[in-house]
Amino acid sequence: MKKYLILLAGPPATGKTYLVNLIREVLPKMYVVSPDEFKEDMAESVGFNSLEEKALLEEKVWFYYYQALNIYMTVGKQFILTEYPFSIKQKGKLKGLAEQHNYEIITIRLTADFETLWNRRRARDLAKDRHLSFIMTHYHYGDVLDNRELADNHISKGDFYNIIEARRYNHFSLGKLYTLDVTDYDKVDYTPLMKALRSLAD
C-alpha cells in the first residue's frame, strides 16, 4: 500500500481550510495535522505574556507537531494531510520524515495576487471566530476582545508582503506539485485535483 503525505501550502488567506474539507470528501480516511490548531491549543492551555513567550510557545508547538506526524506515519496511516504556509524552515524536516517512513509527498500550493490576499487576511484577523491569540502580544484562556481593531499585534500590509516574499511561500514544493490560483474563488476548478486525489485511494 502506497502512503501519502499531502502538504497544503501557500500564503495565508488562500482558503486552505475550505480545500481541506473538499479533500475529505474524496479521501474520507485522511488524517489532518494542523500547526495552527496546535498553536490555539497551546495558547489555551499555557498562554503567553509577551512576544518572547509566544515565540517560545511556538517552538513547543513545532516539536509536538512533528511528533504527531511521526506517530501517524509510524502506525502507517495511508493519507496524512497537513496545511500551513510552509517555507524552507519546515522543508527538511518534512522531507526527512517522509523518507524515514516511506511516504510519497504531494504538495498542493495555493496562490493569489497580493492585494486579494491582504484584503482576506485583514478581514480574517478582524473576524470574531479568529482565535484571539494570533493577533495579540499576550493571551490566556478566557481572554476576550470584542473590537478586534484594538488587538495589539496586527500585521501591517508591508510586513505581510515582506514575509510572503522572504519565506517564499509561493515557491514551496516537495514531491509532486499541484498549483491552484485562488485569486477568484468563483473561478477555481478543483475537479482535476479531486479526481487525481481520489485515484490514489483506488
C-alpha positions in Angstrom: 0.0 0.0 0.0 1.4 3.4 -1.0 1.3 6.1 1.7 1.0 9.8 1.0 1.9 13.0 2.9 -0.2 15.8 1.4 1.1 19.3 2.0 -1.4 22.1 1.5 0.8 25.1 1.1 0.8 28.7 0.0 0.4 32.1 1.7 -2.1 32.8 4.5 -5.6 33.6 3.4 -5.7 31.3 0.3 -8.5 29.1 1.6 -6.7 26.1 2.9 -9.4 25.1 5.4 -12.0 25.1 2.7 -9.9 22.9 0.5 -9.2 20.5 3.4 -13.0 19.9 3.6 -13.2 19.3 -0.1 -10.4 16.7 0.1 -12.1 15.0 3.0 -14.9 14.1 0.6 -12.7 12.2 -1.7 -10.3 10.8 1.0 -12.5 10.2 4.0 -9.9 8.2 5.8 -7.4 11.1 5.7 -5.8 12.3 8.9 -5.2 16.1 9.3 -2.5 17.6 11.3 -2.5 21.4 11.6 0.2 23.6 13.3 -2.3 26.4 13.8 -4.6 24.1 15.8 -1.6 23.2 18.0 -1.0 26.9 18.4 -4.5 27.5 19.5 -4.5 24.6 21.9 -1.2 25.7 23.5 -2.4 29.3 23.8 -5.5 28.0 25.6 -3.7 25.6 27.9 -0.5 27.6 28.6 -0.9 31.1 27.4 1.8 33.9 27.0 2.5 37.3 28.4 4.8 38.7 25.7 6.0 38.1 22.1 9.1 36.4 23.6 6.9 33.9 25.5 4.8 33.5 22.4 7.8 32.6 20.4 9.0 30.0 23.0 5.5 28.5 22.9 5.6 28.2 19.2 8.9 26.2 19.5 7.0 23.7 21.6 4.2 23.7 19.0 6.5 22.6 16.3 8.0 20.0 18.5 4.6 18.4 19.2 3.5 18.9 15.5 6.4 16.8 14.2 5.8 14.3 16.9 2.2 13.9 15.8 3.3 13.5 12.2 5.8 10.9 13.2 3.2 8.9 15.2 0.7 8.9 12.3 3.5 7.8 9.9 4.8 5.2 12.3 1.4 3.5 12.5 1.1 3.7 8.7 -1.9 5.9 8.0 -2.3 5.9 4.3 -3.2 9.6 3.8 -1.9 12.4 6.1 -2.7 16.0 5.2 -1.1 19.0 6.8 -1.8 22.6 5.9 0.3 25.7 6.6 2.1 28.5 4.8 5.1 26.1 4.6 8.6 27.6 4.0 12.2 26.5 3.8 12.1 26.2 7.6 9.9 23.1 7.5 11.1 21.6 4.3 14.0 19.5 5.6 12.1 18.0 8.5 9.0 17.1 6.4 11.2 15.5 3.7 13.1 13.6 6.3 10.0 12.2 8.0 8.5 11.2 4.6 11.7 9.4 3.6 12.0 7.7 7.0 8.5 6.2 6.8 8.4 5.7 3.1 5.7 8.3 2.3 5.2 9.9 -1.1 4.8 13.7 -0.8 2.2 15.7 -2.7 2.3 19.5 -2.5 -0.9 21.5 -3.3 0.2 25.1 -3.5 -2.4 27.8 -3.4 -1.6 31.2 -4.8 -3.3 34.6 -5.3 -2.5 38.1 -6.1 -1.2 40.1 -3.1 -4.0 42.7 -2.9 -6.6 39.9 -2.7 -4.5 38.1 0.0 -4.1 41.3 2.1 -7.9 42.0 2.0 -8.7 38.5 3.0 -6.0 38.5 5.7 -7.3 41.7 7.2 -10.9 40.5 7.2 -9.9 37.2 8.8 -8.0 38.9 11.6 -10.9 41.1 12.4 -13.4 38.2 12.3 -15.0 37.1 15.6 -14.1 33.5 15.1 -10.4 34.2 14.6 -8.5 32.9 17.6 -7.5 36.0 19.6 -4.0 34.6 20.4 -3.0 35.1 16.7 -3.4 38.9 16.9 -2.3 39.7 20.5 1.1 40.0 22.2 -0.4 38.4 25.3 -3.1 35.8 25.7 -4.6 33.5 28.4 -7.6 31.2 28.4 -10.8 33.2 28.7 -9.4 36.5 27.3 -11.9 38.3 25.0 -11.7 41.4 22.8 -15.0 42.4 21.2 -13.4 45.1 19.0 -10.7 43.2 17.1 -9.4 46.5 15.7 -7.9 47.1 19.2 -5.7 43.9 19.1 -2.1 44.9 19.7 -0.3 42.5 17.3 -2.0 43.1 13.9 0.4 42.6 11.0 0.9 45.6 8.6 0.4 45.4 4.9 4.1 45.9 4.3 5.2 43.3 6.8 2.7 40.8 5.3 4.2 41.4 1.8 7.7 41.1 3.1 7.0 37.8 4.9 5.4 36.2 1.9 8.5 37.2 -0.2 11.2 36.4 2.4 9.7 33.0 3.2 8.9 32.2 -0.4 5.5 30.8 0.3 4.7 31.0 -3.4 7.6 28.7 -4.3 7.4 25.9 -1.7 7.1 22.4 -3.0 8.1 18.9 -2.2 7.3 15.8 -4.3 4.5 16.0 -6.9 3.2 19.6 -7.2 -0.3 20.9 -8.0 -0.8 24.6 -8.2 -4.1 26.4 -7.9 -4.7 30.2 -8.4 -7.4 31.1 -5.9 -7.5 34.9 -6.6 -11.1 34.5 -7.6 -12.7 31.6 -5.7 -15.7 31.5 -8.1 -13.3 30.7 -11.0 -11.3 27.9 -9.3 -11.9 24.4 -10.8 -11.0 21.9 -8.1 -12.3 19.0 -10.2 -9.0 17.8 -11.7 -7.3 17.9 -8.3 -10.1 16.0 -6.7 -10.0 13.4 -9.4 -6.3 12.9 -9.1 -6.5 12.5 -5.3 -9.5 10.1 -5.5 -7.5 7.9 -7.8 -4.8 7.4 -5.1 -7.4 5.5 -3.0 -8.5 3.2 -5.8 
